[in-house]
Amino acid sequence: MNKKSIIQIILLSIGFLLTVCPISQAQIRTYEVIYSPSAPVLDGVRSPGEWDNASEATADFKLLRTGGTASSEKIQFQLLWNDEGFYMIAETDNTSWGEWAGNVDFGFDDYNIFIDPNTDDEPNQSSFDGYHIGIWQTNGLITRFADELDDQDRTTFLEARHNGNFGNNASWSEPRELNWVSNHGDFGGVVELFVPWTDFNADEFGENGLYHTEPPEFDEVWFFNIAKISSSGALPSWNWTSGQFFAQRPHGEITFTGAKVPFIITEFGEDPDNSTTNNITWNSVAGKIYGVDFSTDMLEWEELDDGIEGEAEQTTFSHEDATKGKRGFYRVRLLE
């Protein structure tokens, strides 16, 4: 066989391979989840400044089963994280809402959120690995743990699975600590969601990348997607693929970024209005409990207060009748 014939055979083989391998229409969208020590309040309202630390709202949802046609419904979301967990706000301009009967109904308006911690560093392809959270969008305000709502009103669809687009083979269901607020009406719709890291505890398939009960490391990449099923039959998804399932990968990819501010005393000085009072200010997290101690030798410490509730970003404690003219030291402790 001459060289020309060999080259022809190789070219024919390559041509054959190209014709049988489908061209992938999948996309992998990316998003940064920025660290924020101040957690948003879950009340179903975008309060001023509350989500300012997050990356710009991400939109551009496409319809799953119509070849990627853009959704006429404007949907957008933002994500934040801190040492406690993962936060999401999802918003829509839809103004027509029904009254939900309280049961699992995927023909009703609802969000489906998919999260894969991917601790096994597997490729973002093939069938679903991860956590599936379904939240229904019904008329009015519903808070998951509100005392006035019964168990049906709090229903959340929860599953975790490995290597499958459906099912709950990783055995993840109620009860979970994740919390959400759904608020919908003629103004549109807002869902705020919090998932504590401790909820990512499907250890049955821990070796497959699902078990991640601690905060992620900076620059860690997880897989994420959000989709919305509406009563009109539209199936918009943020990370659209040519597959027919929301759960099918590739999903989008989220990178945990930002910077933790070190836990330090940031300001100290005499109160300008009272010379016998010292003010101690430190960077703090809203809702955390702190203690402040005083010492003259850093060996024995006097506890000044052990029940100071932190405010967002900065908290100040005033030490009244502080010792003057002698050397002294202060320390701030995070208690809970």
RASUL-V476918 format. One record per residue. N is the residue number from 0. RES is the residue in one small letter. SS is DSSP state (H for helix, E for strand, L for the rest). OMEGA is omega as a letter, one per 30 degrees, with the letter a starting at -180 (999 if undefined). Layout:
n->[N,N]
res->[RES,RES]
ss->[SS,SS]
omega->[OMEGA,OMEGA]
//
This chain:
n->[0,1,2,3,4,5,6,7,8,9,10,11,12,13,14,15,16,17,18,19,20,21,22,23,24,25,26,27,28,29,30,31,32,33,34,35,36,37,38,39,40,41,42,43,44,45,46,47,48,49,50,51,52,53,54,55,56,57,58,59,60,61,62,63,64,65,66,67,68,69,70,71,72,73,74,75,76,77,78,79,80,81,82,83,84,85,86,87,88,89,90,91,92,93,94,95,96,97,98,99,100,101,102,103,104,105,106,107,108,109,110,111,112,113,114,115,116,117,118,119,120,121,122,123,124,125,126,127,128,129,130,131,132,133,134,135,136,137,138,139,140,141,142,143,144,145,146,147,148,149,150,151,152,153,154,155,156,157,158,159,160,161,162,163,164,165,166,167,168,169,170,171,172,173,174,175,176,177,178,179,180,181,182,183,184,185,186,187,188,189,190,191,192,193,194,195,196,197,198,199,200,201,202,203,204,205,206,207,208,209,210,211,212,213,214,215,216,217,218,219,220,221,222,223,224,225,226,227,228,229,230,231,232,233,234,235,236,237,238,239,240,241,242,243,244,245,246,247,248,249,250,251,252,253,254,255,256,257,258,259,260,261,262,263,264,265,266,267,268,269,270,271,272,273,274,275,276,277,278,279,280,281,282,283,284,285,286,287,288,289,290,291,292,293,294,295,296,297,298,299,300,301,302,303,304,305,306,307,308,309,310,311,312,313,314,315,316,317,318,319,320,321,322,323,324,325,326,327,328,329,330,331,332,333,334,335]
res->[m,n,k,k,s,i,i,q,i,i,l,l,s,i,g,f,l,l,t,v,c,p,i,s,q,a,q,i,r,t,y,e,v,i,y,s,p,s,a,p,v,l,d,g,v,r,s,p,g,e,w,d,n,a,s,e,a,t,a,d,f,k,l,l,r,t,g,g,t,a,s,s,e,k,i,q,f,q,l,l,w,n,d,e,g,f,y,m,i,a,e,t,d,n,t,s,w,g,e,w,a,g,n,v,d,f,g,f,d,d,y,n,i,f,i,d,p,n,t,d,d,e,p,n,q,s,s,f,d,g,y,h,i,g,i,w,q,t,n,g,l,i,t,r,f,a,d,e,l,d,d,q,d,r,t,t,f,l,e,a,r,h,n,g,n,f,g,n,n,a,s,w,s,e,p,r,e,l,n,w,v,s,n,h,g,d,f,g,g,v,v,e,l,f,v,p,w,t,d,f,n,a,d,e,f,g,e,n,g,l,y,h,t,e,p,p,e,f,d,e,v,w,f,f,n,i,a,k,i,s,s,s,g,a,l,p,s,w,n,w,t,s,g,q,f,f,a,q,r,p,h,g,e,i,t,f,t,g,a,k,v,p,f,i,i,t,e,f,g,e,d,p,d,n,s,t,t,n,n,i,t,w,n,s,v,a,g,k,i,y,g,v,d,f,s,t,d,m,l,e,w,e,e,l,d,d,g,i,e,g,e,a,e,q,t,t,f,s,h,e,d,a,t,k,g,k,r,g,f,y,r,v,r,l,l,e]
ss->[L,L,H,H,H,H,H,H,H,H,H,H,H,H,H,H,H,H,H,H,L,L,L,L,L,L,L,L,L,E,E,E,E,E,E,L,L,L,L,L,L,L,L,L,L,L,L,L,L,L,L,L,L,L,L,L,L,E,L,L,L,E,E,L,L,L,L,L,L,E,L,L,L,L,E,E,E,E,E,E,E,L,L,L,E,E,E,E,E,E,E,E,L,L,L,L,L,L,L,L,L,L,L,L,L,L,L,L,L,E,E,E,E,E,E,E,L,L,L,L,L,L,L,L,L,L,L,L,L,E,E,E,E,E,E,E,L,L,L,E,E,E,E,L,L,L,L,L,L,L,L,H,H,H,L,L,E,E,E,E,E,L,L,L,L,L,L,L,L,L,L,L,L,L,L,L,L,L,E,E,E,E,E,E,E,L,L,E,E,E,E,E,E,E,E,E,H,H,H,L,L,L,H,H,H,H,H,H,L,L,L,L,L,L,L,L,L,L,L,L,E,E,E,E,E,E,E,E,E,L,L,L,L,L,E,E,E,L,L,L,L,L,L,L,L,L,L,L,L,L,L,E,E,E,E,E,E,L,L,L,L,L,L,L,E,E,E,E,E,E,E,L,L,E,E,E,E,E,E,E,E,E,E,E,L,L,L,L,E,E,E,E,E,E,E,L,L,L,L,L,L,E,E,E,E,E,E,E,E,L,L,L,E,E,E,E,E,E,E,L,L,L,L,L,L,L,L,L,E,E,E,E,E,E,L,L]
omega->[a,a,a,a,l,l,l,l,l,l,l,l,l,l,l,a,a,a,a,l,a,l,a,l,a,l,l,l,a,a,l,l,a,a,l,l,l,a,l,l,a,l,l,a,l,a,a,l,a,a,a,a,a,l,a,a,a,a,l,l,l,a,a,a,l,l,l,l,l,l,l,l,a,a,l,l,l,a,l,l,l,a,a,a,a,a,l,l,l,a,l,l,l,a,a,a,l,l,a,a,l,a,l,a,a,l,a,l,l,l,l,a,l,a,l,l,l,l,l,l,l,a,l,a,l,a,a,l,l,a,a,l,l,a,a,l,a,a,l,a,l,l,a,a,l,a,a,a,l,a,a,l,a,a,l,l,a,l,l,a,l,l,l,l,a,l,a,a,l,l,l,a,l,f,l,a,a,a,l,l,l,a,a,l,a,l,a,a,l,l,l,a,l,l,l,a,a,l,a,a,l,a,l,l,a,a,a,l,a,a,a,a,l,l,l,l,l,a,l,a,l,l,a,l,l,a,a,l,l,a,l,l,l,a,a,a,a,l,a,l,a,l,a,a,l,a,a,l,g,l,l,l,a,a,a,a,l,a,l,l,a,a,a,l,a,l,l,l,l,l,a,a,a,a,l,a,l,l,l,a,l,l,a,l,a,l,l,a,a,l,l,a,l,l,l,a,a,l,l,a,l,l,l,a,l,a,a,l,a,l,a,l,a,l,a,l,l,l,a,a,a,l,a,l,l,l,l,a,l,l,l,a,l,a,a,999]
//
